[in-house]
Amino acid sequence: MRNQSEISTIGYGGKSPREFFNELEALDPEIVIDVRANPFKAFLNVYTKPYLEDRLKNRYIWIEELGNQTRSLPPTLIDEEVGLRKVRELMSNNHRIVLLCAEKDESKCHRIYIKSRLLKDENI
C-alpha cells in the first residue's frame, strides 16, 4: 500500500498575485497540477501556463484532460479517466499535491470533484 497523498486545492480568482503565491507556498506543494482547460490566458498574465512554469519550475504540471468543458457542476471533463490516471501516477512520487484553477471558491469549482475522485481512489 502506498503512502496517502495530501490533496489541496487553490484558486486565484479575486486574489492579488502576492496573496495567491503566499497561500500556495503555505501549502508547501511538491507538485501543482493545473486543471484548467485553457491556461494560456489569465488575469494580468500572471496565472498563465508559461508564467507558472517559470515561477514554479518542475513543480508545475498542466493536465489538460482535467479541464472542465462546461464550467458547471457536475463537470464535463475533457478526458476524465486519462487525466485522473496522470494524477495518480504523479501521486505515487509526490505526496503534497495542489490542484489549481481560477475559481476562488473550491465548492463552486470542478477541482473539488477531481479531489473527491482521487481521495475515493486512495481509500480503496
Helices and strands as residue ranges (DSSP letters): E 6-11, H 17-26, E 31-34, G 43-45, H 49-56, G 57-59, E 60-62, G 64-66, H 80-91, E 96-101, G 106-108, H 110-122
